[in-house]
Structure formats: structure tokens, C-alpha cells
Amino acid sequence: MKWSIKEVASVLLVAVLVVGTLAGASEVWAAEKGVQGSWILVELYNETDGKRLEPFGPNPRGSMLLTPDGHFSMTLMRSSLPKFASNVRTKGTAEEYKAVVDGSVAAIGTYTVTGDKEQILNLHIVGSTFPNWDGQHQKRPVTVTGDDMKIINPAPSIGGGGKNTQIWKRAK
């Protein structure tokens, strides 16, 4: 069976429209559910074997940006990181560097949101201050209620099992 150029063009147009619609489905869901935007960290805790730990202290700081075009940037840190005595970022002491590494993590990459009953934030991590995450695809259950967002990280970078719960507030 031979197809005319007009028939091939019509099939290609339909294919492009279908793929574009499917690719945009996650973006539409993210916008409808209110995931997109700027978020400020309110609380972060780890639960392991019934014990609760605050890996970034009692008043953690952080921000997350989820853009409409599917990019994300996330930074988490203790509220009290030590200042470097040298006042030069590349000339800290071993203790200062350790405190900063123990007390912070950042990641950048792309994201999609999937799921009907349980929504999943799918992060493709392009780069992180915890290099073991580079190139990983992480799935994190997410719930948005008004200006509040809750994200569960089932594989936190602190190790030891358990899961991290992050509570975010929409930035205003």
C-alpha cells in the first residue's frame, strides 16, 4: 500500500499532537494540583523505627522551585551553619567543611508529576551537592493542600533507612 505525501503528513501531524498532549499531561496536572511555583521549607524530619530525627535541626531552611517547563532546584540546610573563620569559601577548616556538608544538600534537574490516587513527584537529578544522587530518578509521594505541600523522600541521603518528610509552604 502506497501512501500519498498528504496522508503521511496527516499521520505525522496526529502523532506529533498525541505525543505533545501526553508529554504535557504531567505539566497540566502539576499546574492543576498547584505543585508548580516557589516553596519555602517549614519542617523536615526523618522517621526510622518509630524514632524521629531532625537531620537539619529544629528550624531548617530551604527552598524549592518547580518551574512550568519541568525544571526544579532544591536547597536544604541547617539554620545555623558555621561561618568560615577565613571568610573565604575555599579556605575553610576540616571542621567547617564537615559541618556544612552534614548540614546542607542541594539538587537540580527536571521533574514530572504522575498518578491519580497517589501523586508522585518524579525527580531526575542532574546534579547535587551529594554526588551519589547525580543521574538518579527518584520518586517521592507528594500532597498539595492549598498553599501547603508535603513530600516524602523514601531514600534520604542521611542513610540508615527510614523516610524523610518535608513540609513546604508556598512562597508569597
C-alpha positions as CSV (number, residue, x, y, z in Angstrom):
1,M,0.0,0.0,0.0
2,K,1.4,3.3,-1.0
3,W,0.7,6.5,0.9
4,S,0.5,9.9,-0.6
5,I,2.5,12.7,0.9
6,K,-0.7,14.2,2.2
7,E,-1.6,11.0,4.0
8,V,1.9,10.7,5.5
9,A,1.8,14.4,6.6
10,S,-1.6,13.8,8.2
11,V,-0.4,10.7,10.2
12,L,2.7,12.6,11.3
13,L,0.6,15.6,12.4
14,V,-1.6,13.3,14.5
15,A,1.4,11.6,16.0
16,V,3.0,14.9,17.0
17,L,-0.2,16.1,18.6
18,V,-0.7,12.9,20.5
19,V,2.9,12.9,21.8
20,G,2.7,16.6,22.7
21,T,-0.6,16.0,24.6
22,L,0.9,13.1,26.5
23,A,4.1,14.9,27.3
24,G,2.1,17.9,28.6
25,A,-0.2,15.8,30.8
26,S,2.2,15.9,33.7
27,E,2.7,19.6,33.3
28,V,-1.1,20.2,33.2
29,W,-1.5,18.0,36.3
30,A,1.3,19.8,38.1
31,A,-0.4,23.2,37.4
32,E,-3.8,22.0,38.4
33,K,-2.6,20.5,41.6
34,G,-0.6,23.6,42.5
35,V,2.9,21.9,42.6
36,Q,4.5,24.5,40.3
37,G,6.0,27.5,42.0
38,S,8.3,28.7,44.7
39,W,8.2,26.8,48.1
40,I,9.8,27.6,51.5
41,L,10.8,24.7,53.8
42,V,8.8,24.7,57.0
43,E,9.8,21.3,58.6
44,L,11.9,18.3,57.7
45,Y,12.1,15.2,59.8
46,N,13.2,11.6,59.4
47,E,11.3,8.6,60.9
48,T,13.2,5.4,61.4
49,D,11.9,2.5,63.6
50,G,9.5,4.8,65.4
51,K,12.2,7.4,66.2
52,R,12.0,11.0,64.9
53,L,15.2,12.8,63.9
54,E,15.6,16.3,62.5
55,P,18.6,16.0,60.2
56,F,18.8,19.7,59.5
57,G,17.9,20.8,63.1
58,P,14.7,22.2,64.6
59,N,14.4,25.2,62.2
60,P,15.7,24.0,58.8
61,R,15.9,26.5,55.9
62,G,15.2,25.6,52.3
63,S,13.6,26.5,49.1
64,M,12.3,24.5,46.1
65,L,11.5,25.9,42.7
66,L,9.3,23.8,40.4
67,T,9.0,25.6,37.0
68,P,6.2,25.3,34.5
69,D,8.7,23.9,31.9
70,G,9.6,20.9,34.2
71,H,12.8,22.1,35.9
72,F,13.5,22.0,39.7
73,S,16.0,23.4,42.1
74,M,16.0,22.4,45.8
75,T,18.3,23.6,48.6
76,L,18.0,22.3,52.2
77,M,20.2,23.5,55.2
78,R,20.5,23.8,58.9
79,S,19.5,27.3,60.2
80,S,22.9,27.6,61.9
81,L,25.7,26.7,59.5
82,P,29.1,27.9,60.8
83,K,30.8,30.9,59.3
84,F,34.3,30.3,58.0
85,A,37.0,31.9,60.1
86,S,39.0,32.7,56.9
87,N,35.9,34.4,55.3
88,V,36.9,32.6,52.1
89,R,34.7,29.7,50.9
90,T,37.6,27.7,49.5
91,K,39.7,28.1,52.7
92,G,37.6,26.5,55.4
93,T,38.9,24.2,58.1
94,A,38.1,20.5,58.1
95,E,35.5,21.1,60.9
96,E,33.9,23.9,59.0
97,Y,33.6,21.9,55.8
98,K,32.2,18.9,57.7
99,A,29.6,21.0,59.4
100,V,28.5,22.4,56.0
101,V,28.3,19.1,54.3
102,D,26.5,17.5,57.2
103,G,24.1,20.4,57.4
104,S,23.1,21.0,53.8
105,V,22.2,19.4,50.5
106,A,21.1,20.9,47.1
107,A,19.9,19.3,43.9
108,I,18.9,20.5,40.4
109,G,17.2,18.7,37.5
110,T,13.9,18.1,35.9
111,Y,10.6,16.7,37.2
112,T,7.2,15.3,36.3
113,V,4.2,14.5,38.4
114,T,2.3,11.3,37.8
115,G,-0.5,9.3,39.5
116,D,-4.2,9.6,40.1
117,K,-4.9,8.3,43.6
118,E,-1.4,8.9,44.9
119,Q,0.6,11.7,43.2
120,I,4.3,11.1,42.7
121,L,6.9,13.8,42.2
122,N,9.4,12.2,39.8
123,L,12.8,13.9,40.1
124,H,15.5,13.4,37.5
125,I,18.6,14.7,39.4
126,V,21.1,16.3,37.0
127,G,23.4,17.5,39.8
128,S,23.6,17.5,43.5
129,T,25.9,18.5,46.3
130,F,25.5,14.8,47.3
131,P,27.1,13.5,44.1
132,N,25.7,10.0,44.6
133,W,22.3,11.4,43.5
134,D,23.7,12.6,40.2
135,G,21.7,11.0,37.4
136,Q,19.2,9.3,39.7
137,H,15.5,9.1,39.1
138,Q,13.7,9.5,42.4
139,K,10.0,9.0,43.1
140,R,8.6,11.0,46.0
141,P,4.9,10.9,47.1
142,V,3.5,14.5,47.1
143,T,0.4,16.0,48.6
144,V,-0.7,19.6,48.0
145,T,-3.4,21.2,50.0
146,G,-3.9,24.9,49.3
147,D,-0.5,26.6,50.0
148,D,0.9,23.5,51.8
149,M,2.9,20.7,50.2
150,K,4.1,17.5,51.8
151,I,6.8,15.4,50.1
152,I,8.0,12.0,51.3
153,N,11.6,11.0,50.5
154,P,11.8,7.3,50.9
155,A,15.6,7.2,50.3
156,P,17.1,10.1,52.2
157,S,20.8,11.0,51.8
158,I,21.5,10.5,55.5
159,G,21.3,6.7,55.2
160,G,20.2,4.4,58.0
161,G,16.8,3.7,56.4
162,G,13.6,5.5,57.3
163,K,12.0,8.2,55.3
164,N,12.2,12.0,55.3
165,T,9.1,14.1,55.4
166,Q,9.3,17.6,54.1
167,I,6.7,20.2,54.8
168,W,6.7,23.2,52.4
169,K,4.7,26.5,52.3
170,R,4.1,28.3,49.1
171,A,6.3,31.4,48.9
172,K,4.4,34.7,48.7
